[in-house]
């Protein structure tokens, strides 16, 4: 006879219909035993009349709508069920650090390069989601194209309408232990309204470089000319023929100086401490001397027509990125080779200028002490005829310009501050659990250390997860694979919370301290601990280094699965932690999935986990015969 999936009863057992009510788990038979089934035991514990695997509803609030949030939205739609997601974004649109720029009116903001030369230091083809590859105009893409990529994905999926409240800023978060929820204080900046929201899970997807700062320089506020910060750059202001001072020699300063030197009439800048200037990541696949280049229309079309070859191209470049950790190790052959190569390149590009070579080329630390900057054209700009590069401290700012260290005054039309971001990891809003505010707990001004849990959580902070947190592998390679790994991990934890009725998971402080101890000792063998100013160390030479103690592949292996043994787990059912086992049945037995999946999938199922319609001729061929 034919056996079809629809001939199975509610319990997935053929021919036994009406013997058990799966929704209640209580027998309906007419025998005497049904009169002796207890509802509650002597401890007050009661069976939850749901199948094992039932996912309770959970609300998730996300801070920030940049690349991390977009990845979470995409994966949540594919892998999560019964989850209510709300994202609050302080800006007028999605995009995070690739959106933020300056314009006289928020409503008139135009998405374009924030500052001249703003680009990613990772090859474009590897700075994208693996689930949404595209073709790029240049090897190292500018901020405008990166933002357009993110916005295009948002529009394709309608993420803003579904999940995001724009111009809404989270201004406080406090854990309500009794309810097992985060209480979040929200400010609607457009309507100037404050309100509260609650969620079982709070995710910080705000990223690292999101809190820019003005430099602490005497007289800065007195300047009467055009004053800008690279993080809030006025894209409509024309620098042509202007006298310009650029303060800061980090990534944004390096890119900006290289881009504007030929445009301005006079350029002043300062390099107060040695710095390795190299090409961007995977430079051997770039243009001459690691220069950026544009893909031809033919190349882009070829990549579209050959997706497998495009993947191979991305894997070749990614393989090179994953090799970079070797030259971070002090004393390694790779480190020595990188130093010799970079020193030769810098000497050549500085036109063998003895003063600049002596002041700029590092003598006491190796390449990699800070994240490499794609500085094509920067060193050449320092020796150009219209550039004055100071290697002594800036004196002060005046209403018409600045004074150097000797008191000589220079007049300028524009001052551009390329002085970076606050990378202290301390939140900008009250972030409280059991009366303890993380702003105090992690305050280095009070002598405290930043001690997270494996980059994505905070010890003693329940149901809170972070993208791009401290002690992540942020120093070498693209953030996108890291974002994917954090999304995968967070979604696994949320699913476990739903299925096992978990009220809260909080990383144990002792576990976090032991990881910190290991990291602190291991990192001493890396170039990152050398005496250079780096945002890895809060912009200081001797600040706390908050980089992952290992390679990216090492990190991926550690985060393959959540280490639940590192968490203090509390359950909603105070009587019995195994209450989630429910009525003895699994959800698979009634939700249409294959109830024999453990045997593997039939070829015609094509890995589709649904109960198959079986071949009705099987029993005619393989059933009992008259002679058996």
C-alpha positions, 0 to 999 in steps of 0.5 A: 500500500502507499505510505504518504506523509499525510497518512501519519497522525498528529504524533507522526505515528502511523495508525495510532491517531487519537491516542494522545493529544500532543498539545496537552500531553495528557492521554485521552484513552478510556482506560483507568490510567488517565485518572491517575496523571498528576498535574503538579508534584510535591514541589509544585513543579508542573509539566509545560504542555508544549513540545520540546523545541518550542521557541518562546517569543523574545524581543531584541533591541539593537543599537546602530544600523550599520553593517553589523545590524544589516547582517543580523537582520538578514540572518535573523530572517533566515534562522530565527523564529518568533523574535521581535526586532527593534533597531534604534539608529541616531542618524538619518539613515543606515550605514554607520561609519560610512554614512557619518559626515558633516553638512550644514543641514541634516536634511541636506546631507548628501552621501559622498566621501566624508573627507578627501581620500576617504577609502577602505584599507581592505580590498573592496571584493573582501569588504562585503557580505559573503551572501551578497557579493557585488562588483566594485569600481576600484580595488580600494573603494571609497566611503560613498560606494561602500555606503551605497552598497549597504543602502542597496541591501537595505532597500532590497530587503526593506530593513528600515521599514521592518526594523529601524527607527531612524533619528532615535538615540539610546541614552541609557540601559539598565537591567531589570533582574526581576523581569529579565529584561533591559530597560532602555531610555530612547530619545527621538531626536526628530520630535524631541521625545523621550520614552522607554523600551524593554527587551530580553536581549540588547545588542550593541551594533554601534561599532568602534569608530563612532564617537569622534572628538576634537583635539585638545589644542589651545585656541582651537575655538578661536579660529575664524576660518573654516574648521572641520573634522574628518568625521564631519567633513563639509563636502561642499567646501572647495579647498582649491587654492586655499592655505590648509593645516591638517592636524593628525597623522592617523588613517584619516590624516594620511588619506586626506593629506595625500588627496588634497596636496596638489589642490591646495596652495599651501599645506601644513601638517605635523608628524610628531612621532614615527609611523610606518606608512605602507600600502593597504592590505593585499597590496601585491594584488593592487597597482604599482607600489600598492596603488589603488586602481579602477576595474574596467567594465570588461573586468566587472562583467567578467566577474558577474559572468563567472561567479565561481572565479569571482569567489576564487579571486576573493579567496586568493586575496583573503588568503593573503590577508590571513597571512598577515598575522605572521609578521605581527610576531616580534622577531619572526622572519616575516616581521623582519622582512616587512620592516626591511621592505617598508623602510626601503619604500619609505626612504624612496618615497620621502626622496631620501630627505634626511630630516623626515627620514630621521623623524618619521621612520620608526626605529624602535617598533616594527610594522604592524604596531598600528593598523596599516594605512593605505598611504599611497601618495602621502609620503610624496606629499610631505616632500612636495614644494607646497608642503611644510611638515613639522616634526615638533609639537604645534604651539597653539591655534590663533584666530587666523592660523597657528603658531609653531613650537618656536612661536612663529605664526602662520596664516591659514584659511582652513584647519582640518582636524583628522584626530580620530575617535574615542576608542576607550570602549567606555559607553557614552550613556549609563549602562547599569547592572545591579547598580554598577555602571560600565562607565565606571567599571571600565574607566581607565581614569579610575585605574580600571581595566577593560575586561570583556568576554571574548569580544562579544559580551561583558562579564556580569552583563546579562543578555547583552552582546556586542559587535566589534567589541574589545579584544576582537581581531580588529587589526588585520583584515576585513571586518565583514567575516568577523561580523558574520561570525558574531551574528552566527554566535549571537543567533545561536545563543538567542535560539537556545534562550528561546528553546530552553526558557532561559531568563538570562545568560551572563558571562562569569567575571572569573572566566573573563579575567582568565582570558584577559590574563592570557591575552595580556601575556601573549600580546607581549610577543606582538608588534602591537605592544611596541611603543607607538600611538595606536587606537588599539591602545586608546590612542596612547603608546602605553595604553591597554591593548585590546586586540585578540591574542591570535590570528583571525582563524584562531578567533574563528575556531574559538567562536565556532560554538558558544562556550555555555560553560562560561556563563551563569545561566538562569531559567524562567522556570525556577522550579526545574531547569528542565521544564523546557522538555515539555510534554515529551514530544519534539516540535519536529513531530508536528511541524512538518519536518522530516521525522527521520532526518537522522537517517539522511535526506532522500536525493529528491529532497535536495536537503529540504527538511520536510517530511517526504511523500514516500514511494507507494511501490516500496512495499509491493517490492520489499514487502512479505511474499507468499513464500517468505 
